Amino acid sequence: MIEWPLISVTIFLPLIGALIIFLIKEDEVSAINIKWAALWTSLGTFILSCLIWWQFDSSVTGYQLTEKYKWFSDFNFFYHVGVDGISLFMILLSSFLTPFCILASWVNIKMRIKEYMMAFLFLETVMLGMFSSVDILLFYIFFESVLIPMFILVGV
């Protein structure tokens, strides 16, 4: 059994990849490094989601691999994530499709590559957070945060 916070690492690994891409200086040579960093980050996220699938016990009902931390001591706000039978496959599907989406845009995106890849990895972070959140406030934060990268990806 894995003792470290597997779901949180899976959720926030794409965000760490986006921060790494943010630190890469953008020019013609570094565009390929930005693409590779996004691809390897998304593949790492998929591997971690496969570990979640491997740790999941389908004979147990309810949420599994839960993590619960209190945000504010005055209110009942929690960072509470976990997976059940439905959210497990949504997490697997999201993390499986993201590398293919990055590969599909490999040649087509020629301008603002850095912003595109950062937005895509941020989108993966909030999607995984949305699918694994147990607390309603946390779900609302992740759900509304999906609008930001979608606006950048579609609108810009």
Chimera marker file (.cmm) of the C-alpha trace (Angstrom):
<marker_set name="trace">
<marker id="1" x="0.000" y="0.000" z="0.000" r="1" g="1" b="0" radius="0.5"/>
<marker id="2" x="1.302" y="3.447" z="-0.896" r="1" g="1" b="0" radius="0.5"/>
<marker id="3" x="1.495" y="5.757" z="2.108" r="1" g="1" b="0" radius="0.5"/>
<marker id="4" x="2.173" y="9.093" z="0.379" r="1" g="1" b="0" radius="0.5"/>
<marker id="5" x="-0.697" y="11.310" z="-0.837" r="1" g="1" b="0" radius="0.5"/>
<marker id="6" x="-1.129" y="9.698" z="-4.257" r="1" g="1" b="0" radius="0.5"/>
<marker id="7" x="-4.235" y="11.595" z="-5.301" r="1" g="1" b="0" radius="0.5"/>
<marker id="8" x="-2.836" y="15.017" z="-4.406" r="1" g="1" b="0" radius="0.5"/>
<marker id="9" x="0.415" y="14.294" z="-6.237" r="1" g="1" b="0" radius="0.5"/>
<marker id="10" x="-1.589" y="13.159" z="-9.264" r="1" g="1" b="0" radius="0.5"/>
<marker id="11" x="-3.742" y="16.286" z="-9.156" r="1" g="1" b="0" radius="0.5"/>
<marker id="12" x="-0.910" y="18.780" z="-8.782" r="1" g="1" b="0" radius="0.5"/>
<marker id="13" x="1.789" y="17.184" z="-10.966" r="1" g="1" b="0" radius="0.5"/>
<marker id="14" x="0.480" y="18.940" z="-14.118" r="1" g="1" b="0" radius="0.5"/>
<marker id="15" x="0.530" y="22.245" z="-12.226" r="1" g="1" b="0" radius="0.5"/>
<marker id="16" x="4.173" y="21.644" z="-11.313" r="1" g="1" b="0" radius="0.5"/>
<marker id="17" x="4.855" y="20.897" z="-14.981" r="1" g="1" b="0" radius="0.5"/>
<marker id="18" x="3.149" y="24.146" z="-15.953" r="1" g="1" b="0" radius="0.5"/>
<marker id="19" x="5.357" y="26.033" z="-13.497" r="1" g="1" b="0" radius="0.5"/>
<marker id="20" x="8.441" y="24.389" z="-14.997" r="1" g="1" b="0" radius="0.5"/>
<marker id="21" x="7.283" y="25.428" z="-18.462" r="1" g="1" b="0" radius="0.5"/>
<marker id="22" x="6.747" y="28.951" z="-17.123" r="1" g="1" b="0" radius="0.5"/>
<marker id="23" x="10.426" y="29.070" z="-16.158" r="1" g="1" b="0" radius="0.5"/>
<marker id="24" x="11.609" y="28.057" z="-19.632" r="1" g="1" b="0" radius="0.5"/>
<marker id="25" x="12.686" y="31.038" z="-21.705" r="1" g="1" b="0" radius="0.5"/>
<marker id="26" x="10.585" y="31.158" z="-24.855" r="1" g="1" b="0" radius="0.5"/>
<marker id="27" x="12.353" y="31.255" z="-28.222" r="1" g="1" b="0" radius="0.5"/>
<marker id="28" x="12.479" y="29.105" z="-31.350" r="1" g="1" b="0" radius="0.5"/>
<marker id="29" x="14.833" y="26.554" z="-29.811" r="1" g="1" b="0" radius="0.5"/>
<marker id="30" x="12.984" y="26.166" z="-26.526" r="1" g="1" b="0" radius="0.5"/>
<marker id="31" x="9.597" y="25.545" z="-28.172" r="1" g="1" b="0" radius="0.5"/>
<marker id="32" x="10.422" y="21.866" z="-28.553" r="1" g="1" b="0" radius="0.5"/>
<marker id="33" x="11.526" y="21.704" z="-24.896" r="1" g="1" b="0" radius="0.5"/>
<marker id="34" x="8.216" y="23.209" z="-23.838" r="1" g="1" b="0" radius="0.5"/>
<marker id="35" x="6.329" y="20.585" z="-25.832" r="1" g="1" b="0" radius="0.5"/>
<marker id="36" x="8.412" y="17.754" z="-24.414" r="1" g="1" b="0" radius="0.5"/>
<marker id="37" x="7.999" y="19.046" z="-20.851" r="1" g="1" b="0" radius="0.5"/>
<marker id="38" x="4.223" y="19.129" z="-21.282" r="1" g="1" b="0" radius="0.5"/>
<marker id="39" x="4.170" y="15.661" z="-22.818" r="1" g="1" b="0" radius="0.5"/>
<marker id="40" x="6.350" y="14.069" z="-20.129" r="1" g="1" b="0" radius="0.5"/>
<marker id="41" x="4.351" y="15.752" z="-17.386" r="1" g="1" b="0" radius="0.5"/>
<marker id="42" x="1.085" y="14.448" z="-18.802" r="1" g="1" b="0" radius="0.5"/>
<marker id="43" x="2.550" y="10.950" z="-19.211" r="1" g="1" b="0" radius="0.5"/>
<marker id="44" x="3.735" y="11.024" z="-15.600" r="1" g="1" b="0" radius="0.5"/>
<marker id="45" x="0.247" y="12.018" z="-14.513" r="1" g="1" b="0" radius="0.5"/>
<marker id="46" x="-1.195" y="9.092" z="-16.450" r="1" g="1" b="0" radius="0.5"/>
<marker id="47" x="1.237" y="6.704" z="-14.756" r="1" g="1" b="0" radius="0.5"/>
<marker id="48" x="0.198" y="8.049" z="-11.354" r="1" g="1" b="0" radius="0.5"/>
<marker id="49" x="-3.477" y="7.640" z="-12.243" r="1" g="1" b="0" radius="0.5"/>
<marker id="50" x="-2.726" y="4.025" z="-13.193" r="1" g="1" b="0" radius="0.5"/>
<marker id="51" x="-1.256" y="3.628" z="-9.691" r="1" g="1" b="0" radius="0.5"/>
<marker id="52" x="-4.554" y="4.932" z="-8.301" r="1" g="1" b="0" radius="0.5"/>
<marker id="53" x="-6.357" y="2.324" z="-10.378" r="1" g="1" b="0" radius="0.5"/>
<marker id="54" x="-3.973" y="-0.355" z="-9.106" r="1" g="1" b="0" radius="0.5"/>
<marker id="55" x="-4.577" y="0.697" z="-5.477" r="1" g="1" b="0" radius="0.5"/>
<marker id="56" x="-8.368" y="0.837" z="-5.919" r="1" g="1" b="0" radius="0.5"/>
<marker id="57" x="-10.319" y="-2.058" z="-4.393" r="1" g="1" b="0" radius="0.5"/>
<marker id="58" x="-13.572" y="-2.557" z="-6.267" r="1" g="1" b="0" radius="0.5"/>
<marker id="59" x="-15.050" y="-4.728" z="-3.511" r="1" g="1" b="0" radius="0.5"/>
<marker id="60" x="-15.112" y="-1.796" z="-1.072" r="1" g="1" b="0" radius="0.5"/>
<marker id="61" x="-17.934" y="0.738" z="-1.298" r="1" g="1" b="0" radius="0.5"/>
<marker id="62" x="-17.476" y="4.456" z="-0.777" r="1" g="1" b="0" radius="0.5"/>
<marker id="63" x="-14.476" y="6.679" z="-1.309" r="1" g="1" b="0" radius="0.5"/>
<marker id="64" x="-10.990" y="5.223" z="-1.198" r="1" g="1" b="0" radius="0.5"/>
<marker id="65" x="-7.500" y="6.719" z="-0.969" r="1" g="1" b="0" radius="0.5"/>
<marker id="66" x="-9.039" y="9.726" z="0.753" r="1" g="1" b="0" radius="0.5"/>
<marker id="67" x="-7.054" y="12.698" z="1.962" r="1" g="1" b="0" radius="0.5"/>
<marker id="68" x="-8.625" y="15.244" z="4.270" r="1" g="1" b="0" radius="0.5"/>
<marker id="69" x="-6.953" y="18.398" z="5.566" r="1" g="1" b="0" radius="0.5"/>
<marker id="70" x="-8.615" y="21.332" z="7.293" r="1" g="1" b="0" radius="0.5"/>
<marker id="71" x="-8.145" y="24.626" z="5.440" r="1" g="1" b="0" radius="0.5"/>
<marker id="72" x="-9.423" y="27.154" z="7.948" r="1" g="1" b="0" radius="0.5"/>
<marker id="73" x="-9.828" y="26.546" z="11.664" r="1" g="1" b="0" radius="0.5"/>
<marker id="74" x="-12.819" y="28.899" z="11.983" r="1" g="1" b="0" radius="0.5"/>
<marker id="75" x="-14.883" y="27.308" z="9.209" r="1" g="1" b="0" radius="0.5"/>
<marker id="76" x="-15.548" y="23.767" z="8.064" r="1" g="1" b="0" radius="0.5"/>
<marker id="77" x="-13.545" y="24.075" z="4.840" r="1" g="1" b="0" radius="0.5"/>
<marker id="78" x="-11.618" y="20.955" z="3.989" r="1" g="1" b="0" radius="0.5"/>
<marker id="79" x="-9.291" y="19.831" z="1.253" r="1" g="1" b="0" radius="0.5"/>
<marker id="80" x="-11.002" y="16.461" z="0.934" r="1" g="1" b="0" radius="0.5"/>
<marker id="81" x="-10.237" y="14.284" z="-2.076" r="1" g="1" b="0" radius="0.5"/>
<marker id="82" x="-10.806" y="10.619" z="-2.823" r="1" g="1" b="0" radius="0.5"/>
<marker id="83" x="-11.916" y="8.257" z="-5.554" r="1" g="1" b="0" radius="0.5"/>
<marker id="84" x="-14.949" y="6.085" z="-5.996" r="1" g="1" b="0" radius="0.5"/>
<marker id="85" x="-15.953" y="3.824" z="-8.868" r="1" g="1" b="0" radius="0.5"/>
<marker id="86" x="-17.094" y="6.627" z="-11.173" r="1" g="1" b="0" radius="0.5"/>
<marker id="87" x="-14.434" y="9.224" z="-10.427" r="1" g="1" b="0" radius="0.5"/>
<marker id="88" x="-11.679" y="6.634" z="-10.837" r="1" g="1" b="0" radius="0.5"/>
<marker id="89" x="-12.494" y="6.129" z="-14.496" r="1" g="1" b="0" radius="0.5"/>
<marker id="90" x="-13.000" y="9.845" z="-15.101" r="1" g="1" b="0" radius="0.5"/>
<marker id="91" x="-9.504" y="10.454" z="-13.700" r="1" g="1" b="0" radius="0.5"/>
<marker id="92" x="-8.095" y="7.653" z="-15.854" r="1" g="1" b="0" radius="0.5"/>
<marker id="93" x="-9.850" y="8.975" z="-18.956" r="1" g="1" b="0" radius="0.5"/>
<marker id="94" x="-8.698" y="12.555" z="-18.408" r="1" g="1" b="0" radius="0.5"/>
<marker id="95" x="-5.100" y="11.599" z="-17.768" r="1" g="1" b="0" radius="0.5"/>
<marker id="96" x="-5.138" y="9.144" z="-20.701" r="1" g="1" b="0" radius="0.5"/>
<marker id="97" x="-6.459" y="11.680" z="-23.210" r="1" g="1" b="0" radius="0.5"/>
<marker id="98" x="-4.238" y="14.611" z="-22.221" r="1" g="1" b="0" radius="0.5"/>
<marker id="99" x="-1.013" y="13.228" z="-23.778" r="1" g="1" b="0" radius="0.5"/>
<marker id="100" x="-2.919" y="12.546" z="-26.993" r="1" g="1" b="0" radius="0.5"/>
<marker id="101" x="-4.259" y="16.105" z="-27.018" r="1" g="1" b="0" radius="0.5"/>
<marker id="102" x="-0.752" y="17.468" z="-26.532" r="1" g="1" b="0" radius="0.5"/>
<marker id="103" x="0.530" y="15.252" z="-29.341" r="1" g="1" b="0" radius="0.5"/>
<marker id="104" x="-2.360" y="16.322" z="-31.588" r="1" g="1" b="0" radius="0.5"/>
<marker id="105" x="-1.350" y="19.963" z="-31.144" r="1" g="1" b="0" radius="0.5"/>
<marker id="106" x="2.373" y="19.229" z="-31.583" r="1" g="1" b="0" radius="0.5"/>
<marker id="107" x="2.587" y="20.559" z="-35.152" r="1" g="1" b="0" radius="0.5"/>
<marker id="108" x="-0.529" y="22.722" z="-35.370" r="1" g="1" b="0" radius="0.5"/>
<marker id="109" x="0.285" y="25.189" z="-32.569" r="1" g="1" b="0" radius="0.5"/>
<marker id="110" x="2.969" y="27.541" z="-33.837" r="1" g="1" b="0" radius="0.5"/>
<marker id="111" x="2.331" y="30.700" z="-31.811" r="1" g="1" b="0" radius="0.5"/>
<marker id="112" x="2.092" y="31.046" z="-28.017" r="1" g="1" b="0" radius="0.5"/>
<marker id="113" x="3.232" y="27.471" z="-27.472" r="1" g="1" b="0" radius="0.5"/>
<marker id="114" x="4.259" y="28.191" z="-23.903" r="1" g="1" b="0" radius="0.5"/>
<marker id="115" x="0.881" y="29.630" z="-22.931" r="1" g="1" b="0" radius="0.5"/>
<marker id="116" x="-0.979" y="26.844" z="-24.723" r="1" g="1" b="0" radius="0.5"/>
<marker id="117" x="0.901" y="24.056" z="-22.959" r="1" g="1" b="0" radius="0.5"/>
<marker id="118" x="0.657" y="25.802" z="-19.584" r="1" g="1" b="0" radius="0.5"/>
<marker id="119" x="-3.094" y="26.232" z="-20.046" r="1" g="1" b="0" radius="0.5"/>
<marker id="120" x="-3.461" y="22.592" z="-21.053" r="1" g="1" b="0" radius="0.5"/>
<marker id="121" x="-1.586" y="21.347" z="-17.987" r="1" g="1" b="0" radius="0.5"/>
<marker id="122" x="-3.566" y="23.699" z="-15.736" r="1" g="1" b="0" radius="0.5"/>
<marker id="123" x="-6.740" y="22.325" z="-17.329" r="1" g="1" b="0" radius="0.5"/>
<marker id="124" x="-5.621" y="18.799" z="-16.498" r="1" g="1" b="0" radius="0.5"/>
<marker id="125" x="-4.957" y="19.826" z="-12.890" r="1" g="1" b="0" radius="0.5"/>
<marker id="126" x="-8.401" y="21.306" z="-12.358" r="1" g="1" b="0" radius="0.5"/>
<marker id="127" x="-10.135" y="18.428" z="-14.157" r="1" g="1" b="0" radius="0.5"/>
<marker id="128" x="-8.417" y="15.849" z="-11.944" r="1" g="1" b="0" radius="0.5"/>
<marker id="129" x="-9.196" y="17.954" z="-8.887" r="1" g="1" b="0" radius="0.5"/>
<marker id="130" x="-12.808" y="18.283" z="-9.929" r="1" g="1" b="0" radius="0.5"/>
<marker id="131" x="-13.227" y="14.534" z="-10.433" r="1" g="1" b="0" radius="0.5"/>
<marker id="132" x="-11.568" y="13.601" z="-7.149" r="1" g="1" b="0" radius="0.5"/>
<marker id="133" x="-13.008" y="16.256" z="-4.829" r="1" g="1" b="0" radius="0.5"/>
<marker id="134" x="-15.315" y="15.094" z="-2.074" r="1" g="1" b="0" radius="0.5"/>
<marker id="135" x="-15.931" y="18.473" z="-0.434" r="1" g="1" b="0" radius="0.5"/>
<marker id="136" x="-18.516" y="20.614" z="-2.259" r="1" g="1" b="0" radius="0.5"/>
<marker id="137" x="-16.558" y="23.858" z="-1.861" r="1" g="1" b="0" radius="0.5"/>
<marker id="138" x="-13.434" y="22.226" z="-3.278" r="1" g="1" b="0" radius="0.5"/>
<marker id="139" x="-15.488" y="20.834" z="-6.174" r="1" g="1" b="0" radius="0.5"/>
<marker id="140" x="-16.887" y="24.301" z="-6.850" r="1" g="1" b="0" radius="0.5"/>
<marker id="141" x="-13.402" y="25.852" z="-6.878" r="1" g="1" b="0" radius="0.5"/>
<marker id="142" x="-12.065" y="23.234" z="-9.297" r="1" g="1" b="0" radius="0.5"/>
<marker id="143" x="-15.214" y="23.284" z="-11.447" r="1" g="1" b="0" radius="0.5"/>
<marker id="144" x="-15.152" y="27.046" z="-11.903" r="1" g="1" b="0" radius="0.5"/>
<marker id="145" x="-11.399" y="27.020" z="-12.459" r="1" g="1" b="0" radius="0.5"/>
<marker id="146" x="-11.949" y="24.913" z="-15.584" r="1" g="1" b="0" radius="0.5"/>
<marker id="147" x="-13.303" y="28.049" z="-17.273" r="1" g="1" b="0" radius="0.5"/>
<marker id="148" x="-9.958" y="29.872" z="-17.155" r="1" g="1" b="0" radius="0.5"/>
<marker id="149" x="-7.868" y="27.478" z="-19.297" r="1" g="1" b="0" radius="0.5"/>
<marker id="150" x="-10.828" y="26.704" z="-21.539" r="1" g="1" b="0" radius="0.5"/>
<marker id="151" x="-11.194" y="30.388" z="-22.339" r="1" g="1" b="0" radius="0.5"/>
<marker id="152" x="-7.488" y="30.574" z="-23.157" r="1" g="1" b="0" radius="0.5"/>
<marker id="153" x="-7.494" y="27.412" z="-25.262" r="1" g="1" b="0" radius="0.5"/>
<marker id="154" x="-10.674" y="28.133" z="-27.187" r="1" g="1" b="0" radius="0.5"/>
<marker id="155" x="-10.930" y="31.900" z="-27.180" r="1" g="1" b="0" radius="0.5"/>
<marker id="156" x="-7.351" y="32.986" z="-27.668" r="1" g="1" b="0" radius="0.5"/>
<link id1="1" id2="2" r="1" g="1" b="0" radius="0.2"/>
<link id1="2" id2="3" r="1" g="1" b="0" radius="0.2"/>
<link id1="3" id2="4" r="1" g="1" b="0" radius="0.2"/>
<link id1="4" id2="5" r="1" g="1" b="0" radius="0.2"/>
<link id1="5" id2="6" r="1" g="1" b="0" radius="0.2"/>
<link id1="6" id2="7" r="1" g="1" b="0" radius="0.2"/>
<link id1="7" id2="8" r="1" g="1" b="0" radius="0.2"/>
<link id1="8" id2="9" r="1" g="1" b="0" radius="0.2"/>
<link id1="9" id2="10" r="1" g="1" b="0" radius="0.2"/>
<link id1="10" id2="11" r="1" g="1" b="0" radius="0.2"/>
<link id1="11" id2="12" r="1" g="1" b="0" radius="0.2"/>
<link id1="12" id2="13" r="1" g="1" b="0" radius="0.2"/>
<link id1="13" id2="14" r="1" g="1" b="0" radius="0.2"/>
<link id1="14" id2="15" r="1" g="1" b="0" radius="0.2"/>
<link id1="15" id2="16" r="1" g="1" b="0" radius="0.2"/>
<link id1="16" id2="17" r="1" g="1" b="0" radius="0.2"/>
<link id1="17" id2="18" r="1" g="1" b="0" radius="0.2"/>
<link id1="18" id2="19" r="1" g="1" b="0" radius="0.2"/>
<link id1="19" id2="20" r="1" g="1" b="0" radius="0.2"/>
<link id1="20" id2="21" r="1" g="1" b="0" radius="0.2"/>
<link id1="21" id2="22" r="1" g="1" b="0" radius="0.2"/>
<link id1="22" id2="23" r="1" g="1" b="0" radius="0.2"/>
<link id1="23" id2="24" r="1" g="1" b="0" radius="0.2"/>
<link id1="24" id2="25" r="1" g="1" b="0" radius="0.2"/>
<link id1="25" id2="26" r="1" g="1" b="0" radius="0.2"/>
<link id1="26" id2="27" r="1" g="1" b="0" radius="0.2"/>
<link id1="27" id2="28" r="1" g="1" b="0" radius="0.2"/>
<link id1="28" id2="29" r="1" g="1" b="0" radius="0.2"/>
<link id1="29" id2="30" r="1" g="1" b="0" radius="0.2"/>
<link id1="30" id2="31" r="1" g="1" b="0" radius="0.2"/>
<link id1="31" id2="32" r="1" g="1" b="0" radius="0.2"/>
<link id1="32" id2="33" r="1" g="1" b="0" radius="0.2"/>
<link id1="33" id2="34" r="1" g="1" b="0" radius="0.2"/>
<link id1="34" id2="35" r="1" g="1" b="0" radius="0.2"/>
<link id1="35" id2="36" r="1" g="1" b="0" radius="0.2"/>
<link id1="36" id2="37" r="1" g="1" b="0" radius="0.2"/>
<link id1="37" id2="38" r="1" g="1" b="0" radius="0.2"/>
<link id1="38" id2="39" r="1" g="1" b="0" radius="0.2"/>
<link id1="39" id2="40" r="1" g="1" b="0" radius="0.2"/>
<link id1="40" id2="41" r="1" g="1" b="0" radius="0.2"/>
<link id1="41" id2="42" r="1" g="1" b="0" radius="0.2"/>
<link id1="42" id2="43" r="1" g="1" b="0" radius="0.2"/>
<link id1="43" id2="44" r="1" g="1" b="0" radius="0.2"/>
<link id1="44" id2="45" r="1" g="1" b="0" radius="0.2"/>
<link id1="45" id2="46" r="1" g="1" b="0" radius="0.2"/>
<link id1="46" id2="47" r="1" g="1" b="0" radius="0.2"/>
<link id1="47" id2="48" r="1" g="1" b="0" radius="0.2"/>
<link id1="48" id2="49" r="1" g="1" b="0" radius="0.2"/>
<link id1="49" id2="50" r="1" g="1" b="0" radius="0.2"/>
<link id1="50" id2="51" r="1" g="1" b="0" radius="0.2"/>
<link id1="51" id2="52" r="1" g="1" b="0" radius="0.2"/>
<link id1="52" id2="53" r="1" g="1" b="0" radius="0.2"/>
<link id1="53" id2="54" r="1" g="1" b="0" radius="0.2"/>
<link id1="54" id2="55" r="1" g="1" b="0" radius="0.2"/>
<link id1="55" id2="56" r="1" g="1" b="0" radius="0.2"/>
<link id1="56" id2="57" r="1" g="1" b="0" radius="0.2"/>
<link id1="57" id2="58" r="1" g="1" b="0" radius="0.2"/>
<link id1="58" id2="59" r="1" g="1" b="0" radius="0.2"/>
<link id1="59" id2="60" r="1" g="1" b="0" radius="0.2"/>
<link id1="60" id2="61" r="1" g="1" b="0" radius="0.2"/>
<link id1="61" id2="62" r="1" g="1" b="0" radius="0.2"/>
<link id1="62" id2="63" r="1" g="1" b="0" radius="0.2"/>
<link id1="63" id2="64" r="1" g="1" b="0" radius="0.2"/>
<link id1="64" id2="65" r="1" g="1" b="0" radius="0.2"/>
<link id1="65" id2="66" r="1" g="1" b="0" radius="0.2"/>
<link id1="66" id2="67" r="1" g="1" b="0" radius="0.2"/>
<link id1="67" id2="68" r="1" g="1" b="0" radius="0.2"/>
<link id1="68" id2="69" r="1" g="1" b="0" radius="0.2"/>
<link id1="69" id2="70" r="1" g="1" b="0" radius="0.2"/>
<link id1="70" id2="71" r="1" g="1" b="0" radius="0.2"/>
<link id1="71" id2="72" r="1" g="1" b="0" radius="0.2"/>
<link id1="72" id2="73" r="1" g="1" b="0" radius="0.2"/>
<link id1="73" id2="74" r="1" g="1" b="0" radius="0.2"/>
<link id1="74" id2="75" r="1" g="1" b="0" radius="0.2"/>
<link id1="75" id2="76" r="1" g="1" b="0" radius="0.2"/>
<link id1="76" id2="77" r="1" g="1" b="0" radius="0.2"/>
<link id1="77" id2="78" r="1" g="1" b="0" radius="0.2"/>
<link id1="78" id2="79" r="1" g="1" b="0" radius="0.2"/>
<link id1="79" id2="80" r="1" g="1" b="0" radius="0.2"/>
<link id1="80" id2="81" r="1" g="1" b="0" radius="0.2"/>
<link id1="81" id2="82" r="1" g="1" b="0" radius="0.2"/>
<link id1="82" id2="83" r="1" g="1" b="0" radius="0.2"/>
<link id1="83" id2="84" r="1" g="1" b="0" radius="0.2"/>
<link id1="84" id2="85" r="1" g="1" b="0" radius="0.2"/>
<link id1="85" id2="86" r="1" g="1" b="0" radius="0.2"/>
<link id1="86" id2="87" r="1" g="1" b="0" radius="0.2"/>
<link id1="87" id2="88" r="1" g="1" b="0" radius="0.2"/>
<link id1="88" id2="89" r="1" g="1" b="0" radius="0.2"/>
<link id1="89" id2="90" r="1" g="1" b="0" radius="0.2"/>
<link id1="90" id2="91" r="1" g="1" b="0" radius="0.2"/>
<link id1="91" id2="92" r="1" g="1" b="0" radius="0.2"/>
<link id1="92" id2="93" r="1" g="1" b="0" radius="0.2"/>
<link id1="93" id2="94" r="1" g="1" b="0" radius="0.2"/>
<link id1="94" id2="95" r="1" g="1" b="0" radius="0.2"/>
<link id1="95" id2="96" r="1" g="1" b="0" radius="0.2"/>
<link id1="96" id2="97" r="1" g="1" b="0" radius="0.2"/>
<link id1="97" id2="98" r="1" g="1" b="0" radius="0.2"/>
<link id1="98" id2="99" r="1" g="1" b="0" radius="0.2"/>
<link id1="99" id2="100" r="1" g="1" b="0" radius="0.2"/>
<link id1="100" id2="101" r="1" g="1" b="0" radius="0.2"/>
<link id1="101" id2="102" r="1" g="1" b="0" radius="0.2"/>
<link id1="102" id2="103" r="1" g="1" b="0" radius="0.2"/>
<link id1="103" id2="104" r="1" g="1" b="0" radius="0.2"/>
<link id1="104" id2="105" r="1" g="1" b="0" radius="0.2"/>
<link id1="105" id2="106" r="1" g="1" b="0" radius="0.2"/>
<link id1="106" id2="107" r="1" g="1" b="0" radius="0.2"/>
<link id1="107" id2="108" r="1" g="1" b="0" radius="0.2"/>
<link id1="108" id2="109" r="1" g="1" b="0" radius="0.2"/>
<link id1="109" id2="110" r="1" g="1" b="0" radius="0.2"/>
<link id1="110" id2="111" r="1" g="1" b="0" radius="0.2"/>
<link id1="111" id2="112" r="1" g="1" b="0" radius="0.2"/>
<link id1="112" id2="113" r="1" g="1" b="0" radius="0.2"/>
<link id1="113" id2="114" r="1" g="1" b="0" radius="0.2"/>
<link id1="114" id2="115" r="1" g="1" b="0" radius="0.2"/>
<link id1="115" id2="116" r="1" g="1" b="0" radius="0.2"/>
<link id1="116" id2="117" r="1" g="1" b="0" radius="0.2"/>
<link id1="117" id2="118" r="1" g="1" b="0" radius="0.2"/>
<link id1="118" id2="119" r="1" g="1" b="0" radius="0.2"/>
<link id1="119" id2="120" r="1" g="1" b="0" radius="0.2"/>
<link id1="120" id2="121" r="1" g="1" b="0" radius="0.2"/>
<link id1="121" id2="122" r="1" g="1" b="0" radius="0.2"/>
<link id1="122" id2="123" r="1" g="1" b="0" radius="0.2"/>
<link id1="123" id2="124" r="1" g="1" b="0" radius="0.2"/>
<link id1="124" id2="125" r="1" g="1" b="0" radius="0.2"/>
<link id1="125" id2="126" r="1" g="1" b="0" radius="0.2"/>
<link id1="126" id2="127" r="1" g="1" b="0" radius="0.2"/>
<link id1="127" id2="128" r="1" g="1" b="0" radius="0.2"/>
<link id1="128" id2="129" r="1" g="1" b="0" radius="0.2"/>
<link id1="129" id2="130" r="1" g="1" b="0" radius="0.2"/>
<link id1="130" id2="131" r="1" g="1" b="0" radius="0.2"/>
<link id1="131" id2="132" r="1" g="1" b="0" radius="0.2"/>
<link id1="132" id2="133" r="1" g="1" b="0" radius="0.2"/>
<link id1="133" id2="134" r="1" g="1" b="0" radius="0.2"/>
<link id1="134" id2="135" r="1" g="1" b="0" radius="0.2"/>
<link id1="135" id2="136" r="1" g="1" b="0" radius="0.2"/>
<link id1="136" id2="137" r="1" g="1" b="0" radius="0.2"/>
<link id1="137" id2="138" r="1" g="1" b="0" radius="0.2"/>
<link id1="138" id2="139" r="1" g="1" b="0" radius="0.2"/>
<link id1="139" id2="140" r="1" g="1" b="0" radius="0.2"/>
<link id1="140" id2="141" r="1" g="1" b="0" radius="0.2"/>
<link id1="141" id2="142" r="1" g="1" b="0" radius="0.2"/>
<link id1="142" id2="143" r="1" g="1" b="0" radius="0.2"/>
<link id1="143" id2="144" r="1" g="1" b="0" radius="0.2"/>
<link id1="144" id2="145" r="1" g="1" b="0" radius="0.2"/>
<link id1="145" id2="146" r="1" g="1" b="0" radius="0.2"/>
<link id1="146" id2="147" r="1" g="1" b="0" radius="0.2"/>
<link id1="147" id2="148" r="1" g="1" b="0" radius="0.2"/>
<link id1="148" id2="149" r="1" g="1" b="0" radius="0.2"/>
<link id1="149" id2="150" r="1" g="1" b="0" radius="0.2"/>
<link id1="150" id2="151" r="1" g="1" b="0" radius="0.2"/>
<link id1="151" id2="152" r="1" g="1" b="0" radius="0.2"/>
<link id1="152" id2="153" r="1" g="1" b="0" radius="0.2"/>
<link id1="153" id2="154" r="1" g="1" b="0" radius="0.2"/>
<link id1="154" id2="155" r="1" g="1" b="0" radius="0.2"/>
<link id1="155" id2="156" r="1" g="1" b="0" radius="0.2"/>
</marker_set>
